Amino acid sequence: MTQTILIVDDDLELRKLVQSYLTEEGFRAVTAANGRDALFIARQEKPDLIILDLMMPEMGGYDFIRFYNKEANAPIILLTAKLEESDKVLGLELGADDYVTKPFSLRELTARVRAVLRRAGGKPIEEAVLRAADVTLDVNGRITTVGDQRVDLTPSEFAILATLMSAPGRTFSRLELLDHLGDSTYEGYERTVDVHIRRLRTKIEADPRNPTHIETVFGFGYRFSAEERA
């Protein structure tokens, strides 16, 4: 089935260019000029992925993410002309999966689209259900529960948590976790792992500031605790 990509940017020429390129690459691409229009189109089209500019009139990218995440959870790739790391981190903390800084190559953007879609679709692993402490991941169903409460994770968050839970007690470096996301274009973007880990802790830890599930191994990376807790 052809996957639908929603392109949200107030630059008409850029929208047309990206739409044309993605169409040639086998996707179905629809567009919106701002966040407000994008919310309406997303409700109608139910896109598999959203490419989102941050700075737009009517409704910018940050506000779009806040509203959209209440309705659906398609993965989001940010387009940003801003160079400040804080802008990218904020987007990731709000729930975006990746970002591309303008100007960008269409080839790079398409590679990131495919990589994020692969993560969203999951990849075969030996165990269909992962359990550690009070956290359960249904890999095939893409369902996460903590205790008896269901938790919504982005594709990147799910992929990282599945990797950590596949080997409790083993420490994964940031680069290893990026590799498990299955995207070589992430090389050099280790900072994004820290953001995803921080968001994961707010969703699965009783006290995110004093995590008992996802432990930091200073100077190296992260691990899921192998210790059983009552």
C-alpha positions as CSV (number, residue, x, y, z in Angstrom):
1,M,0.0,0.0,0.0
2,T,1.3,3.5,-0.9
3,Q,2.3,5.5,2.1
4,T,1.0,9.0,2.5
5,I,3.3,11.9,3.5
6,L,2.0,15.2,4.7
7,I,4.3,18.1,3.9
8,V,3.7,21.3,6.0
9,D,5.6,24.4,5.0
10,D,4.6,28.0,4.2
11,D,7.1,28.0,1.2
12,L,5.0,27.1,-1.8
13,E,8.0,26.3,-4.0
14,L,9.6,24.1,-1.4
15,R,6.3,22.2,-0.9
16,K,6.0,21.6,-4.6
17,L,9.6,20.5,-4.9
18,V,9.4,18.0,-2.0
19,Q,6.0,16.7,-3.1
20,S,7.3,16.1,-6.6
21,Y,10.4,14.3,-5.4
22,L,8.5,12.1,-2.9
23,T,5.9,11.2,-5.6
24,E,8.7,10.1,-7.9
25,E,10.1,8.0,-5.0
26,G,6.8,6.1,-4.8
27,F,5.0,8.0,-2.0
28,R,1.6,9.7,-2.0
29,A,2.4,13.3,-0.9
30,V,-0.1,15.9,0.2
31,T,0.6,19.4,1.4
32,A,-0.4,22.2,3.8
33,A,0.8,25.8,4.1
34,N,0.5,26.1,7.9
35,G,-0.2,24.1,11.1
36,R,-3.9,25.0,11.2
37,D,-4.5,23.7,7.6
38,A,-2.3,20.7,8.4
39,L,-4.5,19.6,11.3
40,F,-7.6,19.6,9.0
41,I,-5.7,17.7,6.3
42,A,-4.3,15.2,8.7
43,R,-7.7,14.3,10.0
44,Q,-8.8,13.6,6.4
45,E,-5.7,12.0,5.0
46,K,-4.4,10.2,8.1
47,P,-0.8,10.4,6.9
48,D,1.8,7.8,7.6
49,L,4.4,10.5,8.3
50,I,4.5,14.3,8.5
51,I,7.3,16.6,7.3
52,L,6.8,19.8,9.4
53,D,8.3,23.3,9.2
54,L,8.7,25.0,12.5
55,M,8.3,28.7,11.6
56,M,4.9,29.3,9.8
57,P,2.1,31.8,10.0
58,E,-1.4,30.9,11.4
59,M,0.0,28.0,13.4
60,G,3.7,27.1,13.7
61,G,5.2,23.7,14.0
62,Y,5.5,23.6,17.8
63,D,1.8,24.3,18.3
64,F,0.8,21.8,15.6
65,I,2.7,19.1,17.4
66,R,0.9,19.9,20.7
67,F,-2.5,19.7,19.1
68,Y,-1.8,16.8,16.7
69,N,-0.4,14.6,19.4
70,K,-3.8,14.7,21.2
71,E,-5.4,13.2,18.1
72,A,-2.9,10.9,16.4
73,N,0.7,9.7,16.5
74,A,2.1,9.6,13.0
75,P,5.9,10.1,13.1
76,I,7.1,13.7,12.5
77,I,10.3,15.0,10.8
78,L,11.0,18.6,11.5
79,L,12.3,21.1,9.0
80,T,14.1,23.9,10.6
81,A,16.2,26.8,9.5
82,K,17.3,27.5,13.0
83,L,20.7,26.4,14.0
84,E,20.3,26.6,17.8
85,E,20.3,23.1,19.4
86,S,17.6,24.2,21.8
87,D,15.1,24.5,19.0
88,K,15.8,21.0,17.7
89,V,15.7,19.6,21.2
90,L,12.3,21.2,22.0
91,G,10.9,19.7,18.8
92,L,12.1,16.2,19.8
93,E,10.8,16.7,23.4
94,L,7.4,17.5,22.0
95,G,7.3,14.2,20.2
96,A,9.1,14.7,16.8
97,D,11.2,11.7,15.6
98,D,13.9,13.5,13.6
99,Y,14.9,16.8,12.2
100,V,16.5,18.2,9.0
101,T,18.1,21.6,8.9
102,K,17.5,23.8,5.9
103,P,19.0,23.9,3.4
104,F,18.8,20.1,2.9
105,S,19.2,17.7,0.0
106,L,16.1,15.9,-1.2
107,R,18.0,12.7,-1.2
108,E,18.8,13.1,2.5
109,L,15.3,14.0,3.4
110,T,13.9,11.0,1.6
111,A,16.5,8.7,3.4
112,R,15.2,10.0,6.7
113,V,11.6,9.5,5.6
114,R,12.3,5.9,4.8
115,A,14.3,5.4,8.0
116,V,11.5,6.8,10.3
117,L,8.9,4.8,8.5
118,R,10.9,1.6,9.0
119,R,11.0,2.4,12.7
120,A,7.3,3.1,12.8
121,G,6.5,-0.2,11.1
122,G,8.8,-2.1,13.4
123,K,11.3,-4.8,12.4
124,P,11.1,-8.6,13.1
125,I,12.8,-9.7,16.3
126,E,12.7,-13.2,17.9
127,E,10.6,-12.2,20.9
128,A,7.1,-10.8,20.1
129,V,6.6,-9.6,23.7
130,L,9.3,-8.0,25.9
131,R,8.9,-7.8,29.7
132,A,11.2,-6.2,32.3
133,A,10.2,-4.9,35.7
134,D,6.6,-3.6,35.3
135,V,7.1,-2.7,31.6
136,T,5.7,-4.8,28.8
137,L,6.2,-4.2,25.0
138,D,4.0,-6.0,22.5
139,V,6.4,-5.6,19.6
140,N,4.0,-6.8,16.9
141,G,1.1,-4.7,18.2
142,R,3.4,-1.7,19.0
143,I,1.8,-1.5,22.4
144,T,3.6,-0.4,25.6
145,T,2.2,-0.9,29.1
146,V,3.6,0.1,32.5
147,G,1.8,-1.9,35.2
148,D,-1.8,-1.9,33.8
149,Q,-1.5,1.5,32.1
150,R,-1.0,1.8,28.4
151,V,1.6,4.4,27.4
152,D,1.9,6.1,24.0
153,L,5.5,6.1,22.5
154,T,6.8,7.6,19.3
155,P,8.4,5.1,16.9
156,S,11.9,6.2,17.9
157,E,11.1,5.9,21.6
158,F,9.6,2.5,21.1
159,A,12.7,1.3,19.1
160,I,15.1,2.5,21.8
161,L,13.1,1.0,24.6
162,A,12.8,-2.3,22.8
163,T,16.5,-2.4,22.3
164,L,17.2,-1.7,26.0
165,M,14.6,-4.2,27.1
166,S,15.9,-6.9,24.8
167,A,19.0,-7.2,27.1
168,P,18.4,-5.9,30.6
169,G,21.7,-5.1,32.4
170,R,23.6,-4.6,29.1
171,T,24.9,-1.1,28.5
172,F,24.3,0.3,25.0
173,S,26.3,3.3,23.8
174,R,24.5,6.2,22.2
175,L,25.9,5.2,18.8
176,E,24.7,1.6,19.3
177,L,21.2,2.9,20.1
178,L,21.3,5.1,17.0
179,D,22.4,2.1,15.0
180,H,19.4,0.1,16.3
181,L,17.2,2.9,15.0
182,G,18.4,1.6,11.7
183,D,19.4,5.0,10.2
184,S,23.0,5.8,9.2
185,T,22.0,9.4,8.6
186,Y,21.8,9.8,12.3
187,E,25.6,9.6,12.6
188,G,26.8,12.5,14.7
189,Y,23.4,13.1,16.3
190,E,24.0,11.3,19.6
191,R,22.3,14.2,21.4
192,T,18.9,13.0,20.0
193,V,19.3,9.8,22.0
194,D,19.5,11.8,25.3
195,V,16.2,13.6,24.3
196,H,14.4,10.4,23.6
197,I,15.7,8.8,26.8
198,R,14.4,11.8,28.8
199,R,11.0,11.6,27.2
200,L,10.9,7.8,27.8
201,R,11.6,8.4,31.5
202,T,8.7,10.8,31.8
203,K,6.4,8.1,30.4
204,I,7.6,4.9,32.1
205,E,9.3,6.0,35.4
206,A,7.5,6.7,38.6
207,D,10.0,9.4,39.3
208,P,11.8,10.5,36.0
209,R,14.4,12.5,38.0
210,N,15.4,9.3,39.9
211,P,14.9,6.6,37.3
212,T,14.9,2.9,38.3
213,H,14.3,1.4,34.8
214,I,16.5,3.2,32.4
215,E,19.8,3.8,34.0
216,T,22.6,6.2,32.8
217,V,26.1,4.8,32.5
218,F,28.1,8.0,32.7
219,G,30.5,8.5,29.8
220,F,29.1,5.6,27.8
221,G,25.3,5.3,27.4
222,Y,22.2,3.6,28.9
223,R,20.9,0.3,30.1
224,F,17.6,-1.1,31.3
225,S,18.0,-2.3,34.9
226,A,18.4,-6.0,35.4
227,E,17.4,-5.7,39.1
228,E,13.9,-6.9,40.0
229,R,12.1,-4.5,42.2
230,A,9.0,-5.1,44.2
